[in-house]
């Protein structure tokens, strides 16, 4: 990301974060509410789990020293049935760049960190792979999102209800019989322990799910139990947990592009709500951003 636009605020989470949070809208609502300014960047990563988020928070804290990191949570980040398809800590530790950043030297890790040519090699080494055109388009979109923009990548479209049998089969795999994976809830607890009022402020925010999705794949009582656990964990570490999202983001399909991702209209509403909530928290001193506006 450009140095002159160095952020002091990051959003992290899965694709549900980078599709749903527009830094520009958040910043505008925050300034309007608090009278102060933030410079935010959306660092959402596709399929990121809670344990993977903990590693990213440590990295961002060390290398960028931001005022605040906002982690958008969803049940999938904790579900053991999702981990095989999620970017967990276990998978991140298999990456040379990650182990290099954490102090283990390797030539590959050094090259990934400092050589743009090597990073291009990594991106194009599987050129003969089937469907490579689609894959390269997605990679170029992600690279542009991070290197030239603010990380926000909205998804077009409007959710069609009722959900198709294909969609039902896909998400049943990820959400049916939801429970907390022990490794993920332990890493979430460790993640929350990074919150220190004089150093790093963490905020946890619920990424909305449409009511139809919750009722179909989780069940209302299971989802309520999930929120109760996240509430207990955040309260134990005195971390702000924002959950009271606008009702229209739970019951209006026009604000969703697909079963789990908001479209531009939904993202704008959600981002404005989050910026207002953060500004209110600063104004009422529920969130103290030390040295934020010097």
Secondary structure in CASP SS format (residue, H / E / C, confidence):
PFRMAT SS
TARGET T0000
AUTHOR 0000-0000-0000
METHOD secondary structure of the structure
MODEL  1
X C 1.00
X C 1.00
X H 1.00
X H 1.00
X H 1.00
X C 1.00
X C 1.00
X C 1.00
X E 1.00
X E 1.00
X E 1.00
X E 1.00
X C 1.00
X C 1.00
X H 1.00
X H 1.00
X H 1.00
X H 1.00
X C 1.00
X C 1.00
X C 1.00
X C 1.00
X H 1.00
X H 1.00
X H 1.00
X H 1.00
X H 1.00
X H 1.00
X H 1.00
X H 1.00
X H 1.00
X H 1.00
X H 1.00
X H 1.00
X C 1.00
X C 1.00
X C 1.00
X C 1.00
X C 1.00
X E 1.00
X E 1.00
X E 1.00
X C 1.00
X C 1.00
X C 1.00
X C 1.00
X C 1.00
X E 1.00
X C 1.00
X H 1.00
X H 1.00
X H 1.00
X H 1.00
X H 1.00
X H 1.00
X H 1.00
X H 1.00
X H 1.00
X H 1.00
X H 1.00
X H 1.00
X H 1.00
X H 1.00
X H 1.00
X C 1.00
X C 1.00
X C 1.00
X E 1.00
X E 1.00
X E 1.00
X E 1.00
X E 1.00
X E 1.00
X C 1.00
X H 1.00
X H 1.00
X H 1.00
X C 1.00
X E 1.00
X H 1.00
X H 1.00
X H 1.00
X H 1.00
X H 1.00
X H 1.00
X C 1.00
X E 1.00
X C 1.00
X H 1.00
X H 1.00
X H 1.00
X H 1.00
X C 1.00
X C 1.00
X C 1.00
X H 1.00
X H 1.00
X H 1.00
X H 1.00
X H 1.00
X H 1.00
X C 1.00
X C 1.00
X C 1.00
X C 1.00
X C 1.00
X H 1.00
X H 1.00
X H 1.00
X H 1.00
X H 1.00
X H 1.00
X H 1.00
X H 1.00
X C 1.00
X H 1.00
X H 1.00
X H 1.00
X H 1.00
X H 1.00
X H 1.00
X H 1.00
X H 1.00
X H 1.00
X C 1.00
X C 1.00
X C 1.00
X C 1.00
X C 1.00
X C 1.00
X C 1.00
X H 1.00
X H 1.00
X H 1.00
X H 1.00
X H 1.00
X H 1.00
X H 1.00
X H 1.00
X H 1.00
X H 1.00
X H 1.00
X H 1.00
X H 1.00
X H 1.00
X H 1.00
X H 1.00
X C 1.00
X C 1.00
X C 1.00
X C 1.00
X C 1.00
X C 1.00
X C 1.00
X C 1.00
X C 1.00
X C 1.00
X C 1.00
X C 1.00
X C 1.00
X C 1.00
X C 1.00
X C 1.00
X C 1.00
X H 1.00
X H 1.00
X H 1.00
X H 1.00
X H 1.00
X H 1.00
X H 1.00
X H 1.00
X H 1.00
X H 1.00
X H 1.00
X C 1.00
X C 1.00
X C 1.00
X C 1.00
X E 1.00
X C 1.00
X H 1.00
X H 1.00
X H 1.00
X H 1.00
X H 1.00
X H 1.00
X H 1.00
X H 1.00
X H 1.00
X H 1.00
X H 1.00
X H 1.00
X C 1.00
X C 1.00
X E 1.00
X C 1.00
X C 1.00
X C 1.00
X E 1.00
X E 1.00
X E 1.00
X E 1.00
X E 1.00
X E 1.00
X E 1.00
X C 1.00
X C 1.00
X C 1.00
X C 1.00
X H 1.00
X H 1.00
X H 1.00
X H 1.00
X H 1.00
X H 1.00
X H 1.00
X H 1.00
X C 1.00
X H 1.00
X H 1.00
X H 1.00
X H 1.00
X H 1.00
X H 1.00
X H 1.00
X H 1.00
X H 1.00
X H 1.00
X H 1.00
X H 1.00
X H 1.00
X H 1.00
X H 1.00
X H 1.00
X H 1.00
X C 1.00
X C 1.00
X C 1.00
X E 1.00
X E 1.00
X E 1.00
X C 1.00
X C 1.00
X C 1.00
X C 1.00
X C 1.00
X H 1.00
X H 1.00
X H 1.00
X H 1.00
X C 1.00
X H 1.00
X H 1.00
X H 1.00
X E 1.00
X C 1.00
X C 1.00
X C 1.00
X C 1.00
X C 1.00
X E 1.00
X C 1.00
X H 1.00
X H 1.00
X H 1.00
X H 1.00
X H 1.00
X H 1.00
X H 1.00
X H 1.00
X H 1.00
X H 1.00
X H 1.00
X H 1.00
X H 1.00
X H 1.00
X H 1.00
X H 1.00
X H 1.00
X H 1.00
X H 1.00
X H 1.00
X C 1.00
X C 1.00
X C 1.00
X C 1.00
X C 1.00
X C 1.00
X C 1.00
X C 1.00
X C 1.00
X C 1.00
X C 1.00
END
